[in-house]
Amino acid sequence: MPLILAIEASGPRCCVALGDGRFLLERNLERPREHHALILPLAAELLAEAGLSPQALDAIAFGRGPGSFTGVRIAVAFAQGLGFALSRPLIPVCSLQAIALDAHLEASCRGVETHVAVAVDAHMGEIYCAAFVRHGDDVLPLPLPPLARVDGYAFPEACDPATTVLAGDGWTQYPSIRPPDARLDDAAGPAAARVLTIAAALDPAFWIAARDAEPAYVRGVSAWKTREAQAASRG
């Protein structure tokens, strides 16, 4: 199994995880607006605890959003810098899927819910949203738009509220969109451990070069540019 370092910073927690499918080490610190100062020390701590050097890594996984613009940029930039420095590939993971997997694994002991619906506060009266089918140890995404206006949000037709877990801060931030019959898991969130689990299950054919890493902002036109695009824009 490949050794993967995973980073997730799309929410209030700064999360780093290290694992190869047989073991997992993680660090989670909820200190908003400090992600830029925390990621490198946390990653160094995990490698030191495992007795490994950065060169032992096979790939770097990162939560690419959507979520906090600043947090997502930090995660992508850190993963990209490490990928360039080590000549290692990157594994982008949807942060909404990481939230859904977190809720799915926490709900597994119940065996009642069949779906996970995710809503994350995108501010400006909007939410990042997604829905997933629970399947074994995984969650499979349903084809839905990832951004919705709160005042026009419709709960996914494929999800029966009575058998759906709700995850993400959007449900508490905007209680009017929450169906009363669904169970809220207010502890579920984007975590590097879940990013790592998703990344480890992906075929290496889906790994990407560091130069191709991009955040998933969802809303509007992304201001993120690769180094090649920056050079082209300068003429």
SULVEN-V181837 format. One record per run of one state. SS is the DSSP state (hx for helix, st for strand, lp for the rest). FROM is the first residue (numbers start at 1). TO is the last residue. Records with the same first field share a line. If there is no record, write none. Layout:
BEGIN
SS = FROM-TO  FROM-TO
END
This chain:
BEGIN
lp = 1-3  9-12  20-23  31-34  51-53  57-58  64-68  87-88  94-94  108-114  124-125  136-137  142-146  153-160  168-169  174-174  178-182  186-191  202-203  207-207  209-209  213-226  234-235
st = 4-8  13-19  24-30  59-63  89-93  115-123  126-135  138-141  147-149  164-167  183-185  208-208
hx = 35-50  54-56  69-86  95-107  150-152  161-163  170-173  175-177  192-201  204-206  210-212  227-233
END
